[in-house]
Amino acid sequence: MALNESAATSIIMFSTTWCGDCRRSKRWLDQNQVPFKTIDIEEDPIAANYVMSVNNGMRRVPTILFPDGSTLAEPSNAELALRVQQVLGITTLDAVRALAQS
């Protein structure tokens, strides 16, 4: 897995097949037409090590890596929307709502 190469162009979501929050985040990204790549950390030990390295030794999923190198672990839809807007410049209804509440 080439993290630096993939992260330069799109979002990478580190996930597992059994994770409900992963399915929710994938659905949100799909519905908002945000391009992303998924890597199953149970299938890729290098990815699992990366997830643990950015989450204080914990295998928190989803862990989402953005093109600017920032990460979110187990984000809400509002947190995900705000980071997508900040990093990718894609404004969604969830981002507008989150900004209005802050």
Secondary structure, DSSP 4 states (H G I P E B T S, - for coil): --HHHHHTTSEEEEE-TT-HHHHHHHHHHHHTT--EEEEETTT-HHHHHHHHHHTTT---SSEEE-TTS-EEES--HHHHHHHHHHHH----HHHHHHHHH-
